[in-house]
Amino acid sequence: MKTALSIAGSDSCGGAGIQADIKTMTANGVYAMSVITAMTAQNTTGVRGIQETEPEFLKQQIDAVFEDIFPHAVKIGMVPSTESIRIIADRLRHYHAENVAADPVMVSTSGVVLMKADAIHRYTDELLPVVTVVTPNIPEAQVLSGITIHGREDMVTAAKKIGDTWGCAVLLKGGHSIEDADDLLYEKGEYRWFAGKRIPGAGAHGTGCTLSSAIAANLAKGFTLAQSVRRAKEYISGALASALNLGEGAGLLDHTFDLSSRFMEEKFFI
């Protein structure tokens, strides 16, 4: 069985972070493992507190996974400090990790800053050079590229700058644009657009985590990056269309919308 590792923060309400990653990877047919970079006290209305994992323990978690069950792919989510970024980059290089998808979680859906300012520079200089693909939304791409994005032409310019500067592929997500939620993949000098459609009333909590985890899961199974992006977008569209009406804030994705087994038959009736 193929395996995938999520290196990310914990979301106590289960809609984003490690919890969303594990559900997504499971739903996409791989064995999911986790390394927790931080604990958050949050729900659908916002983040109340963040407790960063002690650096040495972060390293121990990564080593424990790689030394026993080597992951076929890695997803990186919330990394709140320069030291955590340094450790993650160092261990990924040490183990020659492949198929690394990084979701640069800088700000939560509710607007809480999740990455310290000094960490952004280390993120670009140390972590991006070891990843396969980075998946910024438009605000994050503006930070990474230094380019203000108003439309598709700016998305192309920003993706090229990020990819050429740090030598990784870039999936620039268009969900924050005023147009349809089309995503742009820049890989090895080539561009490819993936059409997206906004789903009225769909949940937004954890969509970035879910997309990057689905990409990692499909890379682990041997699909190309373009194929992995297409399959991930199909999966997240289904999860959004089946969004759960739970909580008082941002809606939650139904990560298990397409699981079929006798153990899932009554999931909506219990």
N, C-alpha and C positions, 0 to 999 in steps of 0.2 A: 504494500500500500504506500502511496506517495504521502509525504509529510510536509507540513508548512509550520513555520514559527512566527508568532506575532510578538514583537517587542514594542510595548505600548503601555499606556496608562489604564487603570481600572475605572470603569464607570459603574457606580453603585446602583444605578437604575437599569443597567443592562442594555441600553440602547446604542451605546457607542463603545469605543475603546476595546480592551481585551475581550469583553463579553460579546460585543458585536462581531469581532474578528473570529472568535472560536465558532460562533454559530454560522457565520458565513463560510468559513473553511469547511466545516462539517457538511453544510448544505451543498457545497461544491465538490464533495467527494474526496477530500484528503483528511489525513489525521492531523489535528490541530494541537500545537504546543504553545506555551506562553512564557514570556519574560516580562515582569511588571516593572515599569520605570517609575511609576508614581501611583498613589491612591488618590482618588478624588471623592469628595462628598458632593454628589450632584443628583438632580432629578431632571425631569423634562423642562422645568422652568429656569434652571441655571446651575452654575457651579458655586458651591458654598465654601469649599476649602480644598487645598492640594497638599499632599504630603509626599515629598520626593523620596524615592528609594535610595538608601545609603549606597554610595558608589561601589564599595567592595562587594556588597551583596548583589548588586546589579551584575557585576562581573561573574560572580559565582553562579548566578542563574544561567547566564549565557553559556558558560563553560559546561555546566551540568547537562544542558540540552545537547550541545554539539558533540560532547565526548561519548554520548550514549545513543541518541537517535538523531543522526545528522539530517537536518532539514533539506528538502529538495528546493524549498523557496523560503524567503523571509519577507515579512511585512514589518515596516517600521512606522510607528505612529507617534504618539506624544513623547518627546524627549525634552524635558523642561530646562536643562542646565548644560553648561559647557562641559562639565565633568562627565555627565552621562553620555553626551555625544562623543566625547573622546574615547570612552570605554567601548561603546558600541562599535565605532569605526575601527578601533584597534582589534577587537575580537573578530569582526567580520573579515578583516584582512588576514588575521592569524589563521582562520579556518578556511580561507579561500571560498567564502560563501558565494553562491550563485543565485540568480533569479531574485534579486532584492528589489522590492517595491517600497518606496518611501512616500508616505503621506505627510507633508510638512505641516503638522497641526500647530498653528501659531495662535489662533483665536477660536474660542468655542462658539457654537451657534448663538449663544446668548450674549456674546461679546466679551467674555473673560479672557484676558491674555494668558496663554498657556506656555509660551516660550519666552524666556528672558531675552532682553535686547542683545546682550553680549553673546548669547548662545547662537544667534542667527549667523554670525560670521563663522563660527566654528562649524556650524551645520553645513554651510556651503563649502568651506575649505577642506573639511575632513570627511564628512559623511557623503556628500553628493558624489565625489569621485569613486566611491565604492559601490554605488547603487546601480541597478539596471535601468530603473525608471522612477522618476519623481512625479507625483500627481497633484500639483498645486491647483487651488481654485484661483479665480482672478485676483482677489486681494493678495493672496500669498505669492502669486506670480509677479505682481507689481513689486513686492518687497524683494524677491529673489533677483529680479531683472533690473530694477530701477526704472522701469518703463510704465507709464500710465496707460492703461488699457481701456479704450473706448469701443472697440469693435473687433471684427475678425482680423483685419490687417495688423492691428496692434498685438493680437494674440499670436500671430505668426512671428512677428518680430521678437516678442518676449520669449516665446518657446525656443526660438533659434539661439537667442543670447544665452539662456540658461543651459541648453544642451551643449552648445559649442564651448562654453566657458568651463563646464565641469565634466564633460565627456559622458553624459548619460542621456537616455531617452527622456522625453518630457510628454506627459499627458496633461495638457492644460484644460481644465474643466470649465465649461461655459455656463454653469448654472447660475452664476451671479450676473450674467449679462442681461441686457434688456431684450435680447432676441431669444430664439429657442435655445434650449440647453445643449447646444452642439459642443462636442469636445474635440480638441486638436491633438493628434499624436505626432510628435517630431522625433524621428529616429534615423540616425545616420544620414542626416542631410535631406531626408524626405519627409513630406507632410501628408497626413491623412486625416480627413474629417470623419467623425462619427456622429451621425444625426441623433438628436435627442428631442423628446417632447415633454413639456411640463405636464405634470399630472395634477389637476386642480385638487386642493385639499390634502395632498399627500404629505406624509411626515418628512421632516428635514433632519431630525436628530440622528447622527451616526452615518449619514450617507457617504461621506468621504472615507470613513473607516471601512465601511462595507465594500465600496468599490475597489479600494486598494487591496483588501484581503481577497476579494474574488479574483482580481488579477493575479495575485501571488499564487493562489490555489491552482489556477489554470496553467501558469508557468510551471508549477511543480509537476503537473501532469504531462508536460511536454509540448503544449501549444506554443506557437509563436507569440510575440508580444502583441501584434495586431489581432490575432485570433483571441488572445486572452482578454484584451480590452473589449472586443465585440461581445464575447460571452459574458463578461462581467457586467456590461451595460444591460444586456438582456436580463440577467439575474436581478439587478437592482431595480429595473423597471417593474418586474413582477413583484418584488418586495414592497416597492412604493405603492403600487396599485392595490396591494392588500394591506395597506397601512393599518396599524392597530389604534383603536380609540382608547388609549390609556393615558392617564396623567392629565395635568392642567396646562402643560406647555407645548413645546414642539412635538409633533407627531412621531410615532415610532414605526420603524419598518417591521414587516413580518418576515423575518429571515427564514422561517420554515414554511413559507407558502407552498413550496413544491416538493416537500418531503412526503413520500408515500410508503407506509408500512402499517401493519395491523396495530402497532403501538401508537400510531399517530391518528387513528381513525376518529377518536373522540376528543381531540384537542380543543375543539370549540364548545364542547358540551359539559365539560367537567365543572 
